[in-house]
Amino acid sequence: MKIRNKAVPAVYLLLKRGEEILIARRCNTGYEDGNYHLPSGHVEEAEFPTVALIRETREEIGIDLSQSDFRLAHVLYRTKHDETGDRIDLFFTAEKWTGEIKNMEPHKCDDLRWVKRKELPENMTEYVRHVIECVDDNIFFSELIK
């Protein structure tokens, strides 16, 4: 009997302000520390991805989104991520939100900043950089091997 794939789903927010997006520098997480990333998180058991996005956004940057504020922009499938398995990453874009952006997890993030999408820092997580480029090029789906 074949073993079925148990890919781990995660959600990411490309929060836009004109030509800029909000990025966050990871710290003390054990994964990609020192690199910029997007507000993101895992989809919990029995949780819809859209609900996870709203929850993670509130937990990480203190703002509220409603489901009408965001749309799915890209799906990334990554193999052999780590011992937990493959990943299905769902990237959403939003240009509207409620509340003031604040670093709610300073123990995991030591910098929040707005940057132009075409001027990402060198220390950007590579797969996130890849997806931002895909979104800019209207590419909806991609696959990466870790």
N, C-alpha and C positions, 0 to 999 in steps of 0.2 A: 504494500500500500504506500502510495506517495504521501509525503508530508506536505501539507498545504502551507503556503506562505502566510506568515502572521505579521505583515508589515505594520509598523507603528505609524499612526497618523499624527501630524502636527499642523498647526495653523500659524500663519505669519501675517503681519499687517504692514503694508506699504502705505503709510500715512502721508498724503501729499498736501503740499502747500505751494501752489503754483508749480514751478519747476523743481522744487525741493522735496526731499523726503526726510522723515525722521529716522535717525539711526541711533543705536545704543552700543557702547563698548562693554563687552563682557568682562567680568572679573570674579575670581573666587568660585567658579563653577566647575572647573576641571575640564571644560570643553571650549576650545577656541578663545580662551581668556586672552585679553589684550587686543582682540579683533572686534571690529564693528559688525553688527548684526541688526536684525529687525525685532520689534516687539513680537514675541512668539511663545508658543507652548504646546504641550501635548494635549491631544483630545483624550479625555478621561473615559473610562468604561461607561457605556450607556449615555454618552453625551454627544450631541450633534456638533459637527465642526463649527457651525455658525455660533452656537452657544459658547463653545470653547473660545472662539475669537473674542467675543464680547467679554467673557470672564477674564481671559489673559490680558486684554487691553486695560481693563480696570485695575487688575492686580499689578501690572508692570508700569503703566504710565498715567494711571489715575483718571482717565477720561471714559466717558460712556459713548457707546455706539449703539444704534438701533439697526435692525437688519436691513432697513431701507438705506442706510448710510454707506454700505460697502457692497462690493461685488467681487466674485471670483475672477482673478486675473491670470493665474498660472497654476498648473499642477506639475510637480516635480516628483519623479520616482528615483530614489537612490538605493543602490544595492550595497550590501555588506557594510552598512554604516558602522556597526560595532557589534558586540556580543548580543545585543538585544534584537538585531536583525535589520531588515530592509526598512526604508522610510517612504511614506507617501506624504509629501509636503504640499499643503494648500495655501496659496498666497492670495490674499485679498487686498484690494485697494480701497481707500476711503479718502474723501476730501472734506467731510463734514463730521463733526463730533460735538459733544457737549462736555463742558468742563475745561479745566486748565491742565495742560500737560505738566507732569511732575514725575521725577524719578522715585517710584514707590519702592524700589528694591535696591537701595544703594549698596547692599552687601553682595549683589550680583551684577551691578551695572555702575561703572564709575564715570560715565559721560553720556549725556543725551545731547544730540545736536541735529540741526537741519543742514542738509547738504544738497547741492545740485546733483541730480541723477547722473549727469555726465562727468561729475568731479568727485567720485567716490574716493575715500582714502585708500592708500596702499594696503593698510591692514584691515581690509574688508573680508569677511568670510567668503571664500571662493564660490561656494554654491549659491550664496545669496547674491553676489555680484552677477553670476550667470543668470539668475532669475530676473534681476532688475533689467539686464540687457534684453532678455526674452520679452519681458513686459513692454519695454520701449519699442521692440520690433514686432509687437502683436503676435508673438508666438505663445500659444496657449498651453502646450505640453512639451516636456523634455524629460530625458532620462540621463542619469549620471552613474558611473561606476565609481565607488569610493576608492 
